[in-house]
Amino acid sequence: MALRVPKAELPTGLTESMIEQLGAVPEPVEVTWHNPEVAQSNLEFGAKVSEWAAVDESLKSFAHMAVAAQVGCSWCLDTGYFQAQNQKLDLAKASQVPRWRESEVFTVLEREVLEYAEAMTSTPPTVTDELSARLLDRLGPAAMVELTAFIAFVNLATRNNVALGIESQGFSAACEIPLAARPENSGAASTA
């Protein structure tokens, strides 16, 4: 798939900042910069979302990658895994998110978070009262609200990237452990 909207010219300072932070300019920024107000608002909201601290970072990372795998956003899966490495999260677990149902590395709570992320991502959402109650009991109200809002934000980002034709930039190639492929019979779009 090719980009459906070409890359825009970014201000030099922004380009330099992105390269300093990530080693490359993220294509979602380059594409959305055709409307700087939208691009800037997205960057600002993403920065605010990353400041939320009621939910463990590994749980949010796993949720992000589960949404990306389900929607088929190879860019999000790629950068999510790269960010997990940079945050010094458990890469053995993170690498298994695309096939979490078959993997035996996840705790009960992690599995419930992954299930919740997928249920929120389904159209229409398939979140059950039972799953919500279990997570609320384990996480508490503040963390449950944060997790839900975080997954909703990730859905915005993944669906935006897929619709614009944005694909992996190879960030995860720097990770020591290869990222597992999503099982073919999962029913979700391919992340390759």
C-alpha positions as CSV (number, residue, x, y, z in Angstrom):
1,M,0.0,0.0,0.0
2,A,1.2,3.5,-0.8
3,L,0.6,6.7,1.1
4,R,-2.9,8.0,0.1
5,V,-1.9,11.6,0.9
6,P,1.7,12.7,0.1
7,K,4.1,13.9,2.7
8,A,4.1,17.6,3.5
9,E,7.1,19.8,4.1
10,L,7.7,20.2,7.8
11,P,9.3,23.1,9.5
12,T,13.1,22.5,9.9
13,G,12.9,22.7,13.8
14,L,10.2,20.1,14.0
15,T,12.1,17.8,11.6
16,E,15.3,18.1,13.6
17,S,13.4,17.5,16.9
18,M,11.7,14.4,15.6
19,I,15.0,13.0,14.2
20,E,16.7,13.7,17.6
21,Q,13.9,11.9,19.5
22,L,13.1,9.0,17.2
23,G,15.9,8.8,14.6
24,A,13.4,9.6,11.8
25,V,10.4,11.8,11.1
26,P,7.2,9.8,11.7
27,E,5.2,9.5,8.5
28,P,1.9,10.3,10.3
29,V,3.3,13.7,11.2
30,E,4.6,14.3,7.6
31,V,1.2,13.3,6.1
32,T,-1.0,15.2,8.5
33,W,1.2,18.3,8.3
34,H,-0.9,19.3,5.2
35,N,-3.2,20.6,7.9
36,P,-0.8,21.9,10.6
37,E,-3.6,22.6,13.0
38,V,-4.8,19.0,12.9
39,A,-1.2,17.7,13.1
40,Q,-0.3,19.9,16.0
41,S,-3.5,19.1,17.9
42,N,-2.8,15.4,17.4
43,L,0.8,15.8,18.7
44,E,-0.3,17.8,21.7
45,F,-3.1,15.3,22.6
46,G,-0.7,12.4,22.2
47,A,1.8,14.1,24.5
48,K,-1.0,14.6,27.1
49,V,-2.1,11.0,26.8
50,S,1.5,9.9,27.4
51,E,1.5,11.8,30.7
52,W,-1.4,9.9,32.2
53,A,0.0,7.7,35.0
54,A,-2.9,5.7,36.7
55,V,-2.3,2.6,34.5
56,D,1.0,0.6,34.4
57,E,2.9,1.5,31.2
58,S,3.3,-2.1,30.2
59,L,-0.5,-2.6,30.3
60,K,-1.0,0.5,28.1
61,S,1.8,-0.7,25.7
62,F,0.1,-4.1,25.3
63,A,-3.3,-2.5,24.8
64,H,-1.8,-0.2,22.1
65,M,-0.2,-3.1,20.3
66,A,-3.4,-5.2,20.5
67,V,-5.4,-2.4,18.9
68,A,-2.8,-1.9,16.2
69,A,-2.7,-5.6,15.4
70,Q,-6.5,-5.9,15.2
71,V,-6.9,-2.7,13.1
72,G,-4.0,-3.7,10.9
73,C,-1.8,-0.6,11.6
74,S,1.7,-1.8,10.9
75,W,3.0,1.6,11.7
76,C,1.5,1.6,15.2
77,L,2.6,-2.0,15.9
78,D,6.1,-1.1,14.7
79,T,6.4,2.0,16.8
80,G,4.6,0.5,19.8
81,Y,7.1,-2.3,20.0
82,F,10.0,0.2,19.5
83,Q,8.6,2.4,22.4
84,A,8.2,-0.7,24.6
85,Q,12.0,-1.3,24.2
86,N,12.8,2.3,24.9
87,Q,10.6,2.2,28.1
88,K,12.5,-0.9,29.1
89,L,9.3,-3.0,29.2
90,D,9.3,-6.8,28.9
91,L,10.1,-7.3,25.2
92,A,9.5,-11.0,25.4
93,K,5.9,-10.3,26.3
94,A,5.5,-7.3,24.0
95,S,6.7,-9.3,21.1
96,Q,3.9,-11.8,21.7
97,V,1.0,-9.3,21.7
98,P,-0.1,-10.0,18.1
99,R,-0.6,-13.6,19.2
100,W,-1.5,-13.1,22.8
101,R,-4.4,-15.7,22.8
102,E,-1.9,-18.5,21.9
103,S,1.0,-17.2,24.0
104,E,1.5,-18.3,27.6
105,V,3.6,-15.4,28.7
106,F,0.8,-13.1,29.9
107,T,-0.7,-12.7,33.4
108,V,-4.5,-12.9,33.9
109,L,-4.6,-9.1,34.2
110,E,-2.6,-8.6,31.0
111,R,-4.9,-11.0,29.2
112,E,-8.0,-9.1,30.4
113,V,-6.5,-5.8,29.3
114,L,-5.7,-7.3,25.8
115,E,-9.2,-8.7,25.6
116,Y,-10.6,-5.3,26.6
117,A,-8.6,-3.5,24.0
118,E,-9.8,-5.8,21.3
119,A,-13.4,-5.6,22.5
120,M,-13.3,-1.8,22.4
121,T,-11.8,-1.9,18.9
122,S,-14.4,-4.2,17.5
123,T,-17.2,-2.6,15.4
124,P,-19.5,-2.4,17.2
125,P,-17.6,-2.7,20.5
126,T,-18.1,-6.0,22.2
127,V,-17.1,-5.0,25.8
128,T,-19.1,-7.0,28.3
129,D,-20.2,-6.0,31.8
130,E,-18.3,-9.0,33.2
131,L,-15.0,-8.0,31.6
132,S,-15.5,-4.4,32.7
133,A,-16.3,-5.4,36.2
134,R,-13.2,-7.6,36.5
135,L,-11.0,-4.8,35.2
136,L,-12.6,-2.3,37.5
137,D,-12.1,-4.5,40.5
138,R,-8.4,-5.1,39.6
139,L,-7.5,-1.5,38.5
140,G,-9.9,0.8,40.3
141,P,-12.0,3.6,38.8
142,A,-9.3,6.1,37.9
143,A,-7.2,3.5,36.1
144,M,-10.3,2.0,34.4
145,V,-11.2,5.5,33.0
146,E,-7.6,6.1,31.9
147,L,-7.3,2.7,30.2
148,T,-10.6,3.2,28.3
149,A,-9.6,6.7,27.1
150,F,-6.2,5.5,26.2
151,I,-7.6,2.7,24.1
152,A,-10.0,5.1,22.4
153,F,-7.1,7.4,21.5
154,V,-5.1,4.5,20.1
155,N,-8.2,3.6,18.0
156,L,-8.2,7.2,16.6
157,A,-4.5,7.0,15.7
158,T,-4.5,3.5,14.2
159,R,-7.6,4.0,12.1
160,N,-6.2,7.4,10.9
161,N,-2.9,5.8,9.8
162,V,-4.5,2.9,8.1
163,A,-7.0,5.1,6.2
164,L,-4.1,7.3,5.0
165,G,-2.0,4.3,3.9
166,I,0.7,4.8,6.5
167,E,2.8,1.6,7.0
168,S,5.7,0.5,9.2
169,Q,8.8,2.6,9.0
170,G,11.0,-0.2,10.5
171,F,11.4,1.3,14.0
172,S,11.0,-2.2,15.5
173,A,14.0,-3.6,13.5
174,A,16.2,-2.1,16.3
175,C,14.6,-4.4,18.9
176,E,16.5,-7.5,20.1
177,I,13.5,-9.9,20.0
178,P,11.5,-10.3,16.7
179,L,7.9,-9.2,16.8
180,A,5.5,-12.2,16.4
181,A,3.1,-12.2,13.5
182,R,-0.6,-12.2,14.1
183,P,-2.2,-15.6,13.5
184,E,-3.7,-15.8,10.0
185,N,-7.1,-17.0,11.3
186,S,-7.5,-14.1,13.7
187,G,-10.0,-12.3,11.4
188,A,-8.1,-9.0,11.6
189,A,-6.3,-7.1,8.9
190,S,-2.7,-8.2,8.2
191,T,0.0,-6.2,9.9
192,A,2.6,-7.1,7.3
